[in-house]
Amino acid sequence: IKIATILQLVRLVLDEQYFIYNYNFYRQTTGSASGSSLTIPLVYIYLFYWQPDLLEDLINKNELFFRYRDEAFITWNRSEDELRTLLAMANA
């Protein structure tokens, strides 16, 4: 199977996520379903590339970072604007 095909299939799954709430059928338009069999590996791949830079920055600023699977906890002693920038980058 070609990489392009894998990427197309991943995009299909991410773009076409649905759920039922109060007997109504909804399409998820932002983010991904928590615990999805595809979401967790994608988070791990993303963090594999993104986490080293974050860790280096946090260590240099004497901050703490803890992660368990796809959940993270950090301490932050810089400005709220800097935190918002970091979170925007993480969610891009």
Protein Blocks (a to p, Z undefined) as FASTA:
>chain_A
ZZklmmmmmmmmmmmccddeehiacddfehjdehiaklmmmmmmmmmmmmmmmmmmmmmn
opacddehjaccdddfbdfklmmmmmmmmmZZ
